[in-house]
Amino acid sequence: MGQYKANATNSHNFTLRFDYQKVGELVYKKWYSFSAEIQMTDGTKYQLEPTGFWDSKIELKDDTQTLLEFKMGWKGIIIKTLFNDSEEVFLLKLKGLLSNKFVLLDTNDEELMAAETSFKWSKFNFDYNIETTPVFDNFENKELLLLTILHCINYYITIVAAASS
């Protein structure tokens, strides 16, 4: 099982680490934006861009193609990956109604990953502890997917906060 940590370095950036080694960064162009960039440690960059009516869908793109898309559904966030011309669908949802834990489920409702949020009042942002299963650890693009999941969680928190105001 993998143990990852994602820490907010400021209100715009999150750094993902595995065994204290930096894996990549999620960088927001501005606070509470749905647009972001993922920067992997090998220098590869990806864009997260809102599309659709009221920015209801977010797409992960490299320079040439859409690699992943997600949108809010009734049960949580539906994530569709398109890595290597193979489509897979996942559900990211809150573990319980008043929980601070998000889980990623496959189409068989098997839990692949759990991310626990920790709000830092002193910084006014979130840090994450992420635990992955051996099945998730075998995914080819697992770090890219984890950084996208961080964006999904931030998206969820922003939507819920906006709806409750």
Buried (B, 14 or more C-beta within 10 A) or exposed (E): EBEBBBBBEEEBBBBBBBEEEEBBBBBBEEEEEBBBBBBBEEEEEBEBBBBEEEEEBBBBBEEEEEBBBBBBEEEBBBBBBBBEEEEBEBBBBBBEEEEBBBBBBBEEEEBBBBBBBEEEEEEEBBBBBBBBBEEBEEBEBBBBBBBBBBBBBBBBBBBEEEEEE
